[in-house]
């Protein structure tokens, strides 16, 4: 039987060693220990990591993947399918809710586009300008993208179960995601630190891309909370993260200072 140290398994699986340690802490990937205290993994760890990756691609939270792993180890394929079905149904309902929110946001963008494609008004914009005052609401319209349900790795003082501070993407996917954020946020004309995160001021036309990328980000980093405010010609994009997630916040969005 082949055995791997953590660095060897990480290289073969295409993930970071920190991800494997996190999986061990979350009860997803058990490891043996050598006499010297090194983590050792067998060939079954490769198949196990493949199972975890399949669950992640379906957007399953780690606690559900952990439950499925137990069924997968001890039961038949039919048992796995029976356990998986309600999980997938729940994810479909959540995805449809997200799609409804994004559709509403898209419609607001279309309304704004219709206004600015209309006949221009003489002079400066005033209360009669349909684009600025179409909604008769001086405040931006917020859309909040927060985790659809908490993870169960740590329990807070109020009994809630906050999401783990970890990204479930592998190394190459993490680098690609960071590049996507950097390219998109290069459009920001201002960036402000806020309590627990950052606020970006972007052109309104970036709203669709920002919303889609933020929704994708929460599939792998459920501890982030995103809020989008669309106002006259501008998108205000807020990113919040727990204090423990400051390094990940800085990697993707820059240091708040």
C-alpha positions in Angstrom: 0.0 0.0 0.0 1.4 3.4 -1.0 1.5 6.1 1.7 1.8 9.8 1.2 3.0 12.6 3.4 0.8 15.7 3.3 2.9 17.5 0.8 3.0 14.5 -1.5 -0.8 14.1 -1.3 -1.4 17.8 -1.9 0.8 17.8 -5.0 -0.9 14.7 -6.4 -4.4 16.0 -5.7 -3.7 19.6 -6.8 -4.6 21.2 -3.5 -2.7 23.1 -0.8 -1.5 21.3 2.3 -3.6 23.8 4.4 -6.7 22.5 2.6 -5.9 18.9 3.6 -5.3 20.0 7.2 -8.6 21.8 7.1 -10.4 18.7 5.8 -8.8 16.7 8.6 -10.1 19.2 11.2 -13.5 19.1 9.6 -13.7 15.3 9.8 -13.5 14.8 6.1 -10.0 13.3 5.6 -8.6 11.2 8.5 -4.8 10.8 8.6 -2.5 8.3 10.4 0.6 9.5 12.1 4.2 8.2 11.7 6.4 7.6 14.7 7.9 11.1 14.0 4.4 12.6 14.0 4.0 13.2 10.3 0.6 12.8 8.7 0.4 9.8 6.5 -2.4 9.0 3.9 -3.1 5.9 1.9 -4.3 5.4 -1.7 -7.9 5.7 -0.4 -7.3 9.4 0.3 -7.1 10.1 -3.4 -10.6 8.6 -4.0 -11.9 10.4 -0.9 -10.6 13.7 -2.1 -12.4 13.1 -5.4 -15.6 12.5 -3.6 -15.2 15.7 -1.6 -14.5 17.6 -4.9 -17.7 16.2 -6.4 -19.7 17.4 -3.5 -18.1 20.9 -3.7 -18.9 21.1 -7.4 -22.5 20.6 -6.5 -22.3 23.4 -3.9 -22.8 21.2 -0.9 -21.6 22.5 2.4 -18.9 20.6 4.2 -21.1 19.1 6.9 -23.3 17.5 4.2 -20.3 16.2 2.4 -19.2 14.7 5.7 -22.5 13.0 6.2 -22.4 11.6 2.6 -18.9 10.3 3.2 -20.1 8.2 6.1 -22.9 6.7 3.9 -20.4 6.2 1.0 -18.0 4.3 3.2 -20.5 2.1 4.9 -23.4 1.8 2.4 -24.3 1.1 -1.2 -24.6 3.5 -4.2 -28.4 3.5 -3.7 -27.9 4.6 -0.1 -25.7 7.5 -1.2 -28.3 8.5 -3.8 -31.1 8.4 -1.3 -29.1 10.6 1.1 -28.0 13.0 -1.7 -31.4 13.6 -3.2 -32.8 16.0 -0.5 -29.5 17.8 -0.4 -29.7 18.5 -4.1 -33.3 19.6 -3.9 -32.4 22.1 -1.2 -29.5 23.4 -3.3 -31.9 23.8 -6.3 -34.3 25.9 -4.2 -31.4 28.1 -3.0 -30.1 28.5 -6.5 -33.6 29.5 -7.7 -33.8 32.1 -4.9 -30.5 33.5 -5.9 -31.6 33.6 -9.6 -34.7 35.5 -8.6 -32.6 38.1 -6.7 -30.2 38.5 -9.7 -33.2 38.7 -12.1 -34.6 41.6 -10.1 -31.2 43.3 -10.1 -30.9 42.7 -13.8 -34.3 44.3 -14.4 -33.2 47.4 -12.4 -30.2 47.6 -14.7 -32.4 47.3 -17.8 -34.7 50.1 -16.5 -31.7 52.3 -15.9 -30.4 51.5 -19.4 -33.8 52.4 -20.9 -33.8 55.7 -19.1 -30.3 56.8 -20.4 -31.2 55.6 -23.9 -34.1 58.0 -24.0 -34.1 61.6 -25.2 -31.5 63.7 -23.3 -32.7 66.5 -21.1 -31.3 69.9 -21.4 -28.9 71.1 -18.7 -28.0 69.1 -15.6 -29.9 66.2 -14.1 -32.7 67.5 -11.7 -35.6 65.9 -9.9 -37.4 65.5 -13.2 -34.7 63.2 -14.6 -36.2 59.7 -14.9 -32.9 57.9 -14.5 -32.0 59.6 -11.2 -35.4 59.6 -9.7 -37.3 56.8 -11.4 -37.8 55.0 -8.1 -38.5 58.2 -6.1 -36.0 56.9 -3.6 -32.8 58.8 -2.8 -31.2 55.7 -1.3 -29.4 53.0 -3.2 -31.2 49.8 -3.8 -29.4 47.1 -1.9 -29.1 43.4 -2.8 -27.4 41.4 -0.1 -25.7 38.1 -1.0 -25.0 36.2 2.3 -24.5 32.5 2.9 -27.9 30.6 2.3 -27.3 28.6 5.5 -24.5 28.4 8.1 -21.9 25.6 8.3 -21.6 23.6 11.4 -17.9 23.4 12.1 -17.8 26.0 15.0 -20.6 27.1 17.3 -21.0 30.8 18.2 -22.0 32.2 21.5 -25.6 32.8 20.3 -26.0 29.1 19.2 -25.5 29.9 15.6 -23.0 27.9 13.6 -20.7 30.3 11.6 -19.1 29.2 8.3 -15.5 27.9 8.6 -12.8 30.4 7.7 -11.4 28.5 4.7 -11.6 28.4 1.0 -12.5 25.1 -0.6 -11.0 25.9 -4.0 -7.7 24.2 -5.0 -4.6 26.2 -5.5 -4.9 26.9 -9.3 -8.7 27.7 -8.9 -7.9 30.1 -6.0 -5.3 31.9 -8.2 -7.8 32.2 -11.1 -10.5 33.5 -8.8 -8.2 36.1 -7.3 -7.3 37.2 -10.8 -11.0 37.6 -11.7 -11.5 39.8 -8.7 -8.5 41.9 -9.3 -9.4 42.5 -13.0 -13.1 43.4 -12.1 -12.2 45.7 -9.2 -9.7 47.5 -11.3 -12.8 49.4 -12.6 -13.3 50.9 -9.1 -12.8 54.6 -8.9 -12.7 54.6 -5.1 -12.2 52.1 -2.3 -13.0 52.7 1.4 -12.4 50.7 4.5 -15.6 50.0 6.4 -16.3 48.1 9.6 -15.4 44.5 9.0 -14.5 44.9 5.3 -14.2 47.1 2.3 -16.5 49.3 0.1 -15.8 49.6 -3.6 -17.4 52.3 -5.9 -17.7 51.0 -9.4 -19.5 51.9 -12.7 -23.1 50.7 -12.8 -22.4 48.6 -15.8 -20.2 46.2 -13.8 -23.1 45.2 -11.5 -24.0 42.0 -13.3 -20.4 40.7 -13.3 -19.9 41.7 -9.7 -23.1 39.9 -8.6 -22.3 36.8 -10.5 -18.8 36.6 -9.1 -19.9 37.3 -5.6 -22.5 34.5 -5.8 -19.7 32.1 -7.0 -17.4 33.2 -4.3 -19.9 32.2 -1.6 -19.9 28.7 -2.9 -16.3 28.2 -1.8 -15.9 31.0 0.9 -19.2 31.0 2.7 -17.9 33.3 5.4 -18.0 36.4 3.1 -21.0 38.6 2.9 -21.6 40.8 -0.1 -24.0 43.8 -0.5 -24.6 45.6 -3.7 -26.2 49.1 -3.8 -27.2 50.4 -7.2 -27.7 54.2 -7.4 -27.4 56.8 -10.0 -24.7 55.6 -12.4 -22.8 53.9 -9.6 -22.5 50.5 -8.0 -21.5 50.5 -4.3 -20.1 47.0 -3.5 -19.5 46.1 0.2 -17.5 43.1 1.3 -17.6 41.9 4.9 -15.7 39.1 6.5 -15.0 38.0 10.1 -11.8 39.2 11.8 -10.3 35.8 11.5 -10.7 36.0 7.7 -8.6 39.2 7.3 -5.8 37.4 5.4 -8.2 35.9 2.9 -10.0 39.3 2.6 -6.7 41.0 1.8 -5.7 38.3 -0.7 -8.8 38.8 -2.8 -9.8 42.4 -2.2 -6.7 44.2 -0.7 -5.9 45.2 2.8 -8.6 47.4 4.4 -6.1 49.9 5.8 
